[in-house]
Every structure is written in structure tokens, then in C-alpha cells.
Amino acid sequence: MCLAELAAHRPTTITGLAARGGEAGAVVLHRLAELGFMAGESICVLQRGPGGREPIAVQVGDTVFALRHHEAGFVQVKAPQ
């Protein structure tokens, strides 16, 4: 499942980054990797913006990030138990 589908306050683990969207997608993947969105890292959606959409506040390790919905779609996570 992708991070964009994850409910808030359900900690899980990143399983990888999914390539999509051609060259623009490659730029997003590279940036997410630089920020620490790597397989094996713990992640949790903290909050969603108005209407449950953007931005999506996520915590990776000890750091909080705000992602757009399409950026969160690149992050693959383990389905929470």
C-alpha cells in the first residue's frame, strides 16, 4: 500500500519507493530518498490537511515532513496490523 492511503496515527514501516511518472517522478524519488524515506524506516501519518487531503504531515524517525498527496503516493509502506 502507499503512504497516501495510510490512516493517521497508524505507525508502520517503509517498504520502498515506487517509481512512476517518468523524469518528474525520478526527481521526486531522488528527493524523498535524500530526505530519509528509505526501506526499513518507521513512518506515521500525524495529520492531514483540510478535507483529509493536503498537506499530509508524516513523521519519519524523529523528523516531521509535510508531503503533497502525489508525493506520498511514491512511498510504499507495510499494511498496519
N, C-alpha and C positions, 0 to 999 in steps of 0.2 A: 504494500500500500504506500501511497505517497504522503508526505507531511501535510499537504493541503487538505487531506481527508481526515487527519487525526483530530480527535476531540480534545478540548482543553483539559489540562491537569491530568493527563494520562501519560506518565513517563514511559519512554521506550528507548530503543537503540537504533541508530542509523545503520542501515544495511548497505548503503551505497548511493551513488548519484547516477541518475538516469539521463543518458544523452538523448536530446531531441531538439529540434528547431534549427538545424544547420549551424552556420557560423555564429549566429547570435546566441544560440544555445550553448555552444562551446565556450563563449565568453562568460556566460552565467555559471557554467560548471567550474571553470577555472577560478572564478571569484569565490564561489562557495567553498571550494577546496582550500583556497588561501585563507579563508576566514575560520577554517577548522571543522567544516561539515564533512567529516571522514567516517568511514565504516567503523563501527565499534564504539563511537562516541554516544554518550547518553544525551537525550533530547526530550524536551517537553514544550508543548504549546501552552503559554501562560495566559494569553488573551487574544481575542480577535477584535478587529475594528467594528465600526457601526454596521449593523445588519449581519454580523458574523463573517465579514469578508476581510478587507484590508485596512490597515496592515495587520499581519499576524506576528505577535510577539512570541519569540521562541527562546528557550534557554538551552545552550549547548555547553556542557561543563559548567563553568562559573560565569559565562558571558551571555548577555541578553542581546538579541538581534531583532530587528523589525524587517520582515520579508513581505514582498508582494505575493499575491496568490500564485502567479505563474512561476515565481522563483521557488516557492515551497513545493511546487509540482515536480521539481527536479530531484528532491531529496526523498529517497526511498527509506522507509522505516519498517521495523518489525511490528506486526499487528499486536496491540496490547492484549494481555491475558484477561 
